[in-house]
Amino acid sequence: MLGRSAWGIFWMARYLERAENTARLLDAGFRMALTRGNTVASDEWRSVLVTLGMDDGYTGDMSGPAITNWLLRGAGNDGSVLSMMEAARTNARMVRTAITREVWEVTNESWMQLQSLLAKPVKEADLGHVLDVIRRQATSVRGAMEGTMLRNDIFNFARIGTHLERADNTARILDVKYHVLLPSAAWVGSRLDNAQWEMVLRSVAGERAFRWLHAGALDPKGIAQFLILDGRFPRSLTYCLRKLTSNMEWLCRDYHQETAAYLMQKEASDKLGKTTITDIFEHGLHEFITEFLATNRLVADAIAADYRFTE
Amino acid sequence: MPSTTISSYDEMLDAEGNVRPAYAGYREWYEAQSPKWLEKQGKNAEDVFRRTGITFNVYGEDAGQERLIPFDMIPRIITADEWKKLSRGIDQRVRALNAFLHDLYHKREIVKAGKLPERLLAQNEAFLPEMVGFTPPGGVYTHIVGIDLVRTGPDDFMVLEDNARTPSGVSYMLENRETMMAMFPDLFTKVAVQPVSDYPRALARSLAACAPPAAQGSDRPVLAVLTPGIFNSAYYEHAFLADQMGAELVEAGDLRVVDGRVCMRTTRGWRAIDVLYRRVDDNFLDPLTYNPDSMLGVAGIMDVYRSGGITIANAPGTGIADDKAIYSFMPEIVEFYTGEKPILKNVPTWRCSEADALAYVLDHLPELVVKEVHGSGGYGMLIGPTSSKGEIAAFEKKLRANPDNYIAQPTLSLSTVPIFTKAGLAPRHVDLRPFVLVSPHGINITPGGLTRVALKKGSLVVNSSQGGGTKDSWVLAE
């Protein structure tokens, strides 16, 4: 396949994943605003912006409607859900011959639907519906990929994009919220803490899974362990790294060539496999996340070089 | 635009209002459908086109906008007998075009025989000196041709234009049929229509049969489609054809000459391309040879081409054969190379470069169509009967200033085919572009082609860039 196509499908998958993650973050923030006071809510909205790395570019007020509209459809906001869906669709168009008709159609349809849905500012009353649509779209695209695409290098590049982006997203959420998860003397399990933890879980669609695994109990260390190390949870760092490694391994086997990116990734994945949550807290959660994100970036760059994404 | 009053050949109804044989089966089916339901199906079809992304990009005002070419659900129908005669004529014409191109770039017998003035070649930008003395792999110049036909009577098909460079529209031929079969499956069980769906496979086979010397011995030559990119108006078609052929869709940025071959940058390294179906114009193809500012081409591709490292389809320099000044000589060209009388007529054409012709044209502007010699897409032309006095006067100035740049033709009463409107069926003017594949093994003509239809009542301009639509084109089974 063309290096440019690999690049295109990789970014198409990343944009789709990022759009979905943004919607999930918004959903968590929205829920926080509904169930907690205004002060708490505006702090949460700020942290949503920080998580997405968009706090610098935002000049509006810290209210729910202003921020949700900025993140969904803000004019000139390259990171808005609408912009990302458009970018995903442009990439899909560019790699049209690398994806199936069904994947293309569902991506194109999602973009068309979102365009009309987000043509006007979203009212608070409609936000739930809009976020729901975005999540469903992500599910449909994933379903089309899973159900119709050949399991070849093209598919693996798409999965690599998805897993890198997802690992990045979970790590960023942890990074912004790490202080909430630190064992602290002040921790008394207040209503606020409970709300914060729930917010973290909700933003990665993990509240239900966590409840089932932990019989309803919420504790910060358990949440950190769950999001970082639980290989059963599809948005945990361990899960994403394992998948990433296996997608990259597949490429190495198929291409009869072990790449620099793969070796780097495998080392990172193996290391994480031997790490316990106690190790992480002793090392420092924030430091751990910072290193994790840095490795992720290096791997992404190495993949682009190994597989000739650009000249 | 005022409507014309010229009476036209109605392809569905005869003068007494009886349904012609070609439409008998369809009409019977049509009468049994409820208009409301048909209208709904028409809307559904539009949704399908949008969802599928069968759009074209518009240059100019709405730059970046993607638009749909309107699709009309009433098929344009040709009988098997009509088609047989047509395809014989097309076959003859395309054979002549290829022989003509070979001659032009070699011995120029036709000029020596005094059948074609030399100056037409000397001054012509479409003539490429780099092609002189070179024979493309398989001896094929025009791998893909689109012949634009108009009909003026029961047996009168005329060639309006030969598209020998990079004819587009074939994806609409294929998608229109797919859409029709999805909308009206029962219709196709009632009326037997010759299929068009083999076109992409035929194209791939045809291109592979023209593999260059460097690919001799490989049983599956590597094909690629070269597109200017996603902002090109025909990008959808480029992607569609590449996908259907299982070929890579490449852009200039993917290509580079490595070790005497044109290679594409793949995830596994540089890979040589054997046959390049390019959808960029000649002058953008090789910045070393032609336009140095071209971002759409591959530096050095012409050298690789001439040394047998790649096949370029269509061959560079084929544009000379579809030039409108050359067009007027097509009857002589066909006869010269085939030794046969032309089966398909040309539209009578006045070459404004000739003093007598110019004088006639200037006297008759209100009734003529005047076109630029190198123009296309329906731009820069005058349609006398539908133009105001002011428009004609303005055009006359341009014509007098540079007569060599124009040809003129009578305003043809293009045949009509009904379109679906809320008020029922209504006749509209159409043309037809059949698609022709040329390989060393012969000429392949897909039964049917692309019917373009002027949706505005009375309008004679069928170009999609000027408000034209398309129809599914049927050739009935024998």
Interface residues (C-beta under 8 A of the other chain):
Chain A: M1 L2 G3 R4 S5 A6 T90 R93 M94 R96 T97 R101 W104 E105 N108 E109 M112 D153 F157 Y255 Y307 R308 E311
Chain B: R50 R51 T52 G53 I230 Y235 A239 F240 A242 D243 A247 E248 L249 V250 E251 G253 D254 M264 R265 T266 T267 R268 G269
